[in-house]
Amino acid sequence: MPATANDATDELLFAVEAGVGTVTFNRPAARNALTFGMYQRLQEICQGVDPNGLVKVLVLTGSGDRAFAAGTDISQFRAFTTPDDAIAYEQRIDAVLGALERCPVPTIAAVAGACTGGGAGIAAACDLRIATKDLRFGFPIARTLGNCLSAANLARLSALLGAGRVREVIFTSRLVEAQEALALGLVSELVDDHKELMSRATALALQLKEQAPLTLRATKEALRRLGGADQVEDQDLIVMCYTSDDFREGLEAFLGKRKPNWTGH
């Protein structure tokens, strides 16, 4: 659906005002954990942006002050039974992030609180990131689910943070906090609270709206091409993780609020 008017669903809100499109992940009780439907709607919005249309800048944020998005809603993984389920999921995520990267207008992630898993992937795929001082960014999958990121997603993160930092963050399952994120260039600005975050995101979006649009579009597309790794073979690695006993154990442990017992199988 073209991004030419206000539009809303229960879980993902989309509104356009003064040339600024705002996407809000709207599941605050679940820390804005992302459903497959939310991923699909985000992809549709990004693909529907006309560079000559109403939307000149896109802002992504989460409802409330606890989280931007705390990853994918884990309960959806219970339906995974085959290697194709795993491959299709990672291909879905890559398609969503690819659509976000290819969105022809500047994108800003306005991040408060937790920004993990799929939420961290979305924020990393935006052109600019600003955050509150309680930011926690990362992919704690080696501690929780035992799944993996696609090679394309790892390439995106490595282009942003460097391969060594990505490896360290994923291996240790630690979350990058606000001051470190600022020092690393992961975020460009820190603000005190959610109200100030949204005010600053609007001001930044209005500033970008006044810049030369072709300069911005050419710059973001050239950088996307430089960081591209679309042809890397990774399906064997995805299947290894998502069809393992460890992934099923991690899933049930996460939903049961207990520590997983890893076996390496």
N, C-alpha and C positions, 0 to 999 in steps of 0.2 A: 504494500500500500504506500503510495507516495506520501512523503512527509510534507504535506501542504496545509494541514489544519490541526487543531487540537484533537487528541485522540487519547483514550484511556482504557485500560483493562484493570481488573482488580490487583493483579500482581506486578504489572509494569505500566507506569504512567508516562504519557508523552504529550508535551504541550509546546507550542511555539508562540513566542512573544518577542516583538521588536527584532526579528531576525535570528533569535536564539532559540534553538530547540533544546528542550530539557527532557532527558530520560531519567526516570526515577524507579529504582528497584524497590518494590513496595510490599515487602513481607517483614515488617519490623519485628514481629514476634518471633520469627525464625532467623533474625539477624540478616534478613534479605537474601537467604539462601536461594539459589537460582534453580528454577524448574526448567524442564526442557522447553516448555512453552515460552518462558521468558527469554531463553536464548534465541528461540526462533523469532520472536517479536523484535528483539534487538537487531538481528540480522536483517529483517524486513525493513526496519526504519533506516538503517545505514544504507541499504541498497536503494531505498526510495528517495534519498536526498538528491535533488537536482541542483547542480552547481549554479544554475541560473534561477533557482526557485526561491521560496520564502526563507528557507533555513540557510544561514550564513555561517553559523558556528553551532556545534553540538556539545552540550554539557551532560555528562553522566554522573549520577549520584545515587545514594541510598536513602531510603526513608528513615528518619530519626537520626540520633547521634551515636548509636552503638556500632554500626557497621555500614560500610559501602556495600559489600556482599561477601558473606562468609562461605564462599564456594558453592558447589552444586549441592542441591538437596540430596543427601546421601540415601534416603529411603528409595529413591528411584533406581539405585543400582541392584536392588533385590531382584529385579526382573531380568538381570543379565544371566544368560545360561549358555551362550555360545561364543566362539571367537568373533563371529560377525557382530555381536552386540558390542564388544569392546572396540573393534575397529570403527564401527559406525559412530560410536560416541566420540572418540577422539577426532574423527573426521568432521563431526558436527561442530565441535569446539573450534577446530581449525577454520571451518567455514565462517563461523561467527566472528572470530578474531580477524580473519582475512577481510570480511566485509567492513569491519570497523577500521582497519588499516586503509582500505581502499575508499572509504567515505571521502568524497571530494572536498569537504570543508574541514576546518580545524576541529579537533575533538579535545575536550578538557574533562579529566576525571577529577571530581570534587570528592575527596575521600575523608570520611570520618570513621575512626575506630578500626574495626577488623576489616581487612582486605586480604582475603586468603583464597587459595585454590582458584576456581574459575573466576572469582571476583578479582583476584590479583592479576590473572591473565588478561582480563578486560581492561583494568587500569593500565597495565603495562603496554597494551596495544594503542592506548590513546596518545595523542601528540603531546599533551601537557598534563601534569598531575600537580594538584595542590592538596594539602591535607591539614587536618587538625593535629594538635600535639599529642593526641593519644593514638596515633596511627600504629597499626601492627600489620605488617605486610609479609606474606610468605606462602609456602607450599609445604605444610607439615605432613605430607603423605607418607613419608618413611616411618612416621610415628603412629599414624592413624589407619589409613586404608591399605597401604602396600600396593597402590597402583602406580602409574607413571605418567609423565607428560610426553606428548608427541615430540618428535624431532623439530618440527616447525615451531612449536611453542618454546622449546628450549633455545632455538635460534633467536627468537624474538627477545627472550630474556637475556641471553648472552650479549646481544647487540646493545642492550640497555645497561646491564650491570657488569658484563665481563663473564667469561665462562668459569673462571675460578670462583668468583663470588656466587654464581648460580649453583655450582657444585657444592660449595660449603653450606649454603642456606638449605638446599634440599637434603644433603646428607645428614645435617644436624637437626633438621626440622625446626630450627629456631625462626622467630619472627623478627623482621627488621623493624625497629622502632623509629620514631619521627626524626630525631636528630641525626641518626646514622643515614636515614633515607635522604635527608637534605644534603649531607656531606657526599653521598654517593651520586647525587644528581637524579635519584629516583623520583624525587619531588622537587619542584622549583621554589615552593613557598610553604611556610607553616603558619597557621593562624590558631587562635586560642580556642574557638568553639564552633559549633555547627552553624550558628547564625552568622558569624563572621565569615565562615567558609562559603556559604551560599552568596553572601554579599560580594565577596571577592571574586567568586566564580563568574557572577554576572558582570562585574566590572571588567574582568579579563576578557570575557566573551565579547563584550561591546567594543573593547579595544581592538581585538582581532578582526572584528567585523569591518573596521575602518582600514585594514591593511590591504595591500594589493592581492586580490584573490588568486591570480595566476601564479604569483610568486610563492604563495603558501602551498598551493596545490602541487606545483612542480617540485618544491622542496620535499614535501612529505612523500610524494610518489618516488622520487629519486632515492630517498633514504629507505623506503620500503624495498625497492629493488636491490639495493646494496645489501640489505640484511636478509634477503629471501633465501629459504632453504626448502622450497616446495618439493624437490625431487628426492629428498633423503628417504631411504627405505627404512621403515621402523615398525612395520606391522608385526613382525615376529616378536619384537620387544613388548608391544602393546598386548598381544595375545598371551605372552608369557606371564605378564603381571595380572591381567584382568581375569584369566581363567584359572589362576592358581588357588590352592587351598588357603594360602596366606591372604589373598584378597577377600575371600569369603569370610575368613576369620576376622580380618580388620573391619569389614563392613558390620558384622554382627556385634563385634566388640564396641565399635563406635556407637551404634544404635542402642546397645545395652549399657553404655556408659561404664565400660570396664577396660582394662588394659589388654591389648591383643597378645596372643602367644604365638610368635613367629616361628615357623619351622623351615622356611626356605624352599617350600614345595607348593 
